[in-house]
Amino acid sequence: MSFFTESQEQSLFKLYGRDAQYAENIDFFKNSFEQFLSKEIAPHAYQNDMEEVFPAESFKKLGELGFIGMPFPEEYEGMSLPFPYYCAGLESLAKADAGFALGVAIHGTVTDGILHYASPEIKRQYLADIISGRKIAAFGLTETTSGSDAQSMSTSYKYDPQTKEYILNGTKYWITNGMSAEVFFIMARNQDGKVSAFVIDKKGKGTFEQHKILDKMGVRSSNTAELVFQDYRVPEYCLVGEHGKGFKYAMRMLNGGRITIAAWCTGIAQGAYEKLLKYAHERKLFGKLLKDLDNTKKELSEMMIEIYASRELYQHAAFYKEDEKTVAQNAAIAKVKATEASVHIAERAIQLAGGYGYVRDSRIERHLRDALLGRIGEGANEVLKIVVIPRVIYQEFEKKPLINIW
Ligand SMILES: Cc1cc2nc3c(=O)[nH]c(=O)nc-3n(C[C@H](O)[C@H](O)[C@H](O)COP(=O)(O)OP(=O)(O)OC[C@H]3O[C@@H](n4cnc5c(N)ncnc54)[C@H](O)[C@@H]3O)c2cc1C
């Protein structure tokens, strides 16, 4: 009796496409990328966090280096490299400066959306600039009164047939990159309740204001803004894809976004873990090093296991990002796991470092403040656990009867 078909047998060794060569490539890439980050990004992270500075120049540098465009097509100045490599890079970037990395990740989500859904005219106008990092992009879905319940948005649009323009009115809130972006992916509703997406810039007619949201608890080196539109007119080619499909596009983009947030949180967790690991090799107590206490060994092991699990889940989800059937569940599972793990690991790292972990100078506490956003943004974990993941569990159960072997 054979368990597999002949062609399945031939492809078995390629499980997930993640062979020894892949592991070697990822290692090589992460190593050289982290050399760069240790010189160019990490040394400024503390100050940027304190002063709430988004390092726009570093964004440009990452663009010149090719990282911003890594998973995007060469025809638009990208590198056409597989998405899992890009996610591995985001993990490292978040370890160095999670606030900055959040801006990079969301920029990537917008780029992906434009690539998949926008008209040739939008692509021609914006893609090369955002893929190369010359311009920054922002994603505008949330409003003060609609977050998890995003469909209840009140930002409106209507079409003016005389001028062939769309007119936007309303306010978006919590928009990452909102102050520095030049390209905006905005969702709005018409009077029939249909949600459409628009890619706009600041050259339209009417009012488009950006107000910085100050004093966030974490991700302070990302810039977050309120965007206000008053009779803001944009050309009709700014409509993304089909009229009324904006919400669907946004949800699909968020699948990719959740994978990047899972990678991002894995980087935060890794940062907290490494700082604790180093400190445990230096701190003496009861005539021993902190690392030699049984509890420290146990906690470091648990952290390492959680980080491995988070990394495996986001890498798996990244490999299958273009598989429409499984991406929503893979992304939600990876996002929930990595975000919960990062909060737990950052909190435990502070505890094990004692008083030193509790002061800013240790650079450990920043990881907890940053990690807490992961559970809220890109679909609060409660929504994923109560709505998205159970849908998959029940569908599977109903579609494929369990084989009773108990
Ligand atoms: C720093 C930062 C950056 C952000 N960047 C962006 C961005 O770039 N673009 C953008 O569009 N948005 C952005 N957001 C918004 C973010 O996506 C929302 O904050 C998130 O979707 C949650 O919405 P809310 O804050 O309105 O919380 P609410 O929707 O008011 O939810 C509050 C809480 O209720 C619980 N909850 C919600 N729904 C359910 C449910 N169905 N069942 C059970 N419990 C539930 C959850 O615990 C949730 O945290 C950002 C937010 C922050 C804080």
The ligand as a Gaussian input file, in Angstrom:
#p B3LYP/6-31G(d) Opt

LIG

0 1
 C        0.148000      52.674000      16.841000
 C       -0.974000      52.274000      15.947000
 C       -0.794000      52.212000      14.577000
 C       -1.849000      51.893000      13.734000
 N       -1.676000      51.934000      12.359000
 C       -2.749000      51.823000      11.546000
 C       -2.638000      52.041000      10.132000
 O       -1.547000      52.274000       9.595000
 N       -3.758000      52.000000       9.380000
 C       -4.990000      51.731000       9.899000
 O       -5.977000      51.712000       9.174000
 N       -5.136000      51.500000      11.247000
 C       -4.052000      51.549000      12.066000
 N       -4.179000      51.335000      13.417000
 C       -5.485000      51.015000      13.950000
 C       -5.611000      49.586000      14.444000
 O       -5.700000      48.712000      13.356000
 C       -6.843000      49.551000      15.372000
 O       -6.433000      50.158000      16.578000
 C       -7.328000      48.134000      15.596000
 O       -7.937000      47.642000      14.446000
 C       -8.349000      48.083000      16.752000
 O       -9.338000      49.036000      16.586000
 P       -9.699000      50.029000      17.779000
 O       -8.442000      50.615000      18.310000
 O      -10.742000      50.957000      17.308000
 O      -10.287000      49.098000      18.895000
 P      -11.854000      48.545000      19.004000
 O      -12.291000      48.171000      17.680000
 O      -12.559000      49.635000      19.731000
 O      -11.626000      47.332000      19.899000
 C      -11.220000      47.438000      21.286000
 C      -10.931000      46.055000      21.802000
 O      -12.133000      45.283000      21.808000
 C      -11.829000      43.923000      21.598000
 N      -12.597000      43.447000      20.436000
 C      -12.769000      44.057000      19.244000
 N      -13.556000      43.345000      18.427000
 C      -13.923000      42.236000      19.088000
 C      -14.748000      41.107000      18.802000
 N      -15.325000      40.963000      17.586000
 N      -14.924000      40.171000      19.754000
 C      -14.329000      40.308000      20.972000
 N      -13.534000      41.335000      21.323000
 C      -13.329000      42.299000      20.409000
 C      -10.318000      43.841000      21.366000
 O       -9.680000      43.513000      22.564000
 C       -9.957000      45.242000      20.953000
 O       -8.614000      45.553000      21.235000
 C       -3.113000      51.589000      14.280000
 C       -3.289000      51.620000      15.684000
 C       -2.253000      51.952000      16.500000
 C       -2.505000      52.003000      18.002000

